[in-house]
Amino acid sequence: MAGVAAHSGFKGDPWGRLQRTSHFLAVTTFGTAEDAEAMVRRIRAVHATVVGAAPDGRPYAASDPHLLRWVHVAEVDSFLAAHQRYGAAPLDAAGRDGYVADTARVAEALGVVDPPRTEAELRAALEEYRPELASTPEAREAARFILLNPPLPLLARGPYAAIAAAAVALLPRWARRPLRIPRLPLTEAVAMRAAGVVITRTIRWAMSPPR
């Protein structure tokens, strides 16, 4: 998060940052092998420039395989959880293992060492990192910005709040507590989940090609 705060500029252009990440995912998931390899080379070149030190003095580098692996397992776990709860066709056990294995190919190309290849390995990897995780001002500030202060017009804030709440509801308790995100079990089980279903169905409808 120190690297994000110092290098990403996400506050100045959060939607551009999201678009670039989405483009990377789209190309490496659905593009040709050549396009995916070119995209990976560009990302690795960017990572090579992201180096520095956290406020407590710890050095960081975006190309550090250990840090890359954490980003990978957290990202894949989040995508899988979101699909299982809000996707049109949740995956069975074999499908979930297949998804984790497919994402491992891209992770290795980016420099991740020994990425998980099954859902069980993904869960184990998350547990391995938990003792290292800690709350930092940069992490809490990013969470507040994304959840409470997104640069959006007034009319867009309602749907965005529903998406943000649905995303927060997917987080395990151990991930929320350090970020000081409250847990509301009944509200999340009823209102937030229902809102997430409505919003994701609306997005799927809006993005479906005309028949």
ABEGO torsion letter per residue (X at the ends): XAAAAAAAGAAABAAAAAAAAAAAAAAAAABBAAAAAAAAAAAAAAAAABBEBBAAGBBBBAABAAAAAAAAAAAAAAAAAAAAAABABBBBAAAAAAAAAAAAAAAAAAGBBGBBABAAAAAAAAAAAAAABBBBAAAAAAAAAAAAABBBBAAAAAAAAAAAAAAAAABBAAAAAAAGBBBBAAAAAAAAAAAAAAAAAAAAAAABBBX
